[in-house]
Amino acid sequence: SARAMPRRGNGRRPATPSASGAVENYSASALVLSTRTVDSSPSVVVSLGSERVVFNAGEGWQRVCVEFGMKMTKVRAMCLTEVSTSALGGVPGYCLTAADSGVEELTLCGPPGVDEYVAATRHFMQRDALKINVRELGADATNFLPPPGILDVEAKVFEVPPERRRSRPPSPPPGQRRDAASPEEESSREDAATKGGRRRSSSASSNNKKAPRLGGRRFAVAFVCRTPAVVGKFDVEAAKALGVPPGPLYGRLKQGLRVELEDGTVVEPAQVVGETTPGAAVVVAPCPSLACLGALKEKLQVLATEATAADCVVHLAPACVADTDEFRAYLATFPARTTHVLTHRRRASPFRNALADAKLLKSLAPDLYVDPGEEEEEDDHHRKEEEEAEAKSKRKSPRVVDGEPLLRFTLVPSSARGRLEVDSRERVAYASPSLSPPRRRPSVPPCDRDAELLAGKDAELVFLGTGSAVPSKHRNVSAIYLRCRRRRSSASDDDDCLDDDGPRKDDGPRGVKENAPSMGPGLMMDVGEGALGQLARVYGDLTGSVLSSLSAIWISHPHADHHLGLPRLLAERRRHQETPVVLMAPAPVLRWLQEYGAVDPSVDGTYAPVESSMIQRRENPHPFAARLREDLGLTDCWNVRVHHCPHAYGLVLRSLDGWSLCYSGDCRPTPDLARQARGASVLVHEATFEDDFVDDAVAKRHSTISEALNIARDMAAHRTLLTHFSQRYPHLLDNQDDQDPAVATAEATTAEATTEARRPRFFFASDFLRVSFPDLLWAPGVLPGIQRALAETERTME
């Protein structure tokens, strides 16, 4: 039966397919939403009227949508080309946001392993209101998208050859037994690998089975989208001449149905309707490795012939594939009218607002911030060269263009088919500060406790995400890198950076001096979605060294905004360091990773799990305490239960160098944390809300600014950094009081204590803040000047 086309965005009545399947008067296009950069992955949106189908939602996808103003709640179906972070890393975050926004149903289509991936998310994704329909595609398939909709999508499935290097699977969390697969699970694996069209329908939290493994086999799917044929123009004058009265008979003729008049005359559609125009075809083609090229070529062979050629092929291949002679030769096998869009060459981040923020802050306090946005000018120059080259070639075969965010390929109408244009978006202004805060490091009266921070001369904190819950234009979600010590570089340290899902050799850094020493051993505290991309924007060519030296990762609690960046970071670290990293995390996070590793081999064997409850302050240290002491120089490392959710912890560290640090994670004010971390050199505490929103803070189990600073006072923390702000606060907050509440304890009566009490001691963190421990002595003193300059700059721009 004919399916009605959804209502178009321009308010026109929905079109109805004719008897031949043709549709009257619609528009369709393929939009490159994002490309492969260090902080984004390729994503394509095919639109037909108001019908949208998303192809891949990699890590950072939700933030890309926010950046470009794309309404995510309109997405009802996602087609995933692989089970990897570049294809589906952004799906859990989107599902949580969609459920909270009232979306009731979402369909996920992809290769074997997608079902297991969704099952694994039950450990942290509890949204019963959202129904997730999973359609696994174990073989070529059609008609798998949910109605209504008239976009025809076909799946071409092929197996991805295994990587040469095989890693041992990670051990289960201490105290847990690795369960052998049941016969039913073994059967399920075989079904997923050999059968097409396996369906599962469930809420995001209702699947309580253990995710079955695929025995190491991986699959990829190329998707072919075909638009329906377009009905020719209806000739009203010809209809009148034939005696057809206006009304329902016009509609039947438009639908391709013959009509009989009252006098018995039969009118055929061809007599009053123009020639039907064939629809268009666009392909979304993955090619994870060069070994897949033969299989991909075979699957898409029919689309490379003149009679049935695709109008556009969007290639998701990484640089190690797309820049080879073999791949270029494959493109040449297509007819000249096929346009090939590559998605691996653009380097500039799509997150222009965040980069503008960082650039402005860097100009205000050069010693405290990193400017990560240096590639935009290079991309503009590259784009001009590309346009000149295409003009000279006069579009000789094959037509190959470099994709960029918001590049749109017109499919329908046929008169504009093949048109390439970049959708306009508001250009982000890189503002110059209207006021200049103190640029020199202010002189700080000495204090006995300053020695703690000076002892950490090689320690630094880098804030990779300072927002709460969901990413925004200005703040990423929680992630902090702590470098504990510095180690001099060797020739091998400055090796290649991230793979095609991350920075390359020429992806420049960002405040890193030439001949700079390599990054010493470090610890990640929370790894929200997009953390690796942010890290790469900070360290550039030294990112490989940072990952190689990353000795431990600590996750505060199981909420998604604190750990969804783990799979990509773990997979990329293995390229630089074979030794598994110590992963201290709550049991639900470890169970999720264990099941995810069953369907994505890139994560298998990359971490040594330590369950959070084992990391307590006790006489017998946890099993990896000796390794943390040796690698990070930590004498103590323990967790403290905090008031937020089950499995929520704060962290206390003590260094051999004489400094100590406390990180609160997410929590309400927790007196036990203040007691156990008493005298901390540095406190990093969440401050989700301003004081006027204390009721929200209580309801959502977070802290206000003053509550966080009161904990700092009770803890007698020497310096405090506030983070995890509600996304309602895009920029640095204003001091709520001229007097810093984080003063010395009430018992302080000596002249030295009185002097110290008057010194500013806290700082508002923002993304790309990179501060050494000694710099924390003076950084709070420049905060008011930075805030004044930002406020004046905003007023000037308005």
Secondary structure, 3 states (H helix, E strand, C coil): CCCCCCCCCCCCCCCCCCCCCCECCCCEEEEEEECCECCECCEEEEEECCEEEEECCCCCHHHHHHHHCCCHHHCCEEECCCCCHHHHCCHHHHHHHHHHCCCCEEEEEECCCHHHHHHHHHHCCCCCCCEEEEEECCCCEECCCCCCCCCEEEEEEEEECCCCCCCCCCCCCCCCCCCCCCHHHHHHHHHHHHCCCEEEEEECCCCCCCCCCCCCCEEEEEEEEECCCECCCECHHHHHHCCCCCCHHHHHHHCCCCEECCCCCEECHHHCECCCECCCEEEEECCCCHHHHHHHHHHCHHHHCCCCCCCEEEECCCHHHHCCHHHHHHHCCCCCCCEEEECCCCCCCCCHHHHHHHHHHHHHCCCCECCCCCHHHHHHHHHHHHHHHHHHHCCCCCEEEECCCCEEEEEECHHHCCCEEECCCCCCCCCCCCCCCCCCCCCCCCCCCHHHHHHCCCCEEEEEECECCCCCCCCCECEEEEECCCCCCCCCCCCCCCCCCCCCCCCCCCCCCCCCCCCCCEEEEEECCCHHHHHHHHHHHHHHHHHHCEEEEECCCCCHHHCCCHHHHHHHHHCCCCCCEEEEECHHHHHHHHHHCCCCCCCCCCEEEEEHHHCCCCCCCCCCHHHHHHHHCEEEEEEEECCCCCCCEEEEEEECCCCEEEECCCCCCCHHHHHHCCCCCEEEEECCECHHHHHHHHHHCCCEHHHHHHHHHHHCCCEEEEECECCCCCCCCCCCCCCCCCCCCCCCCCHHHHHHHCCCCEEECCCCEEEECHHHHCHHHHHHHHHHHHHHHHHHHC
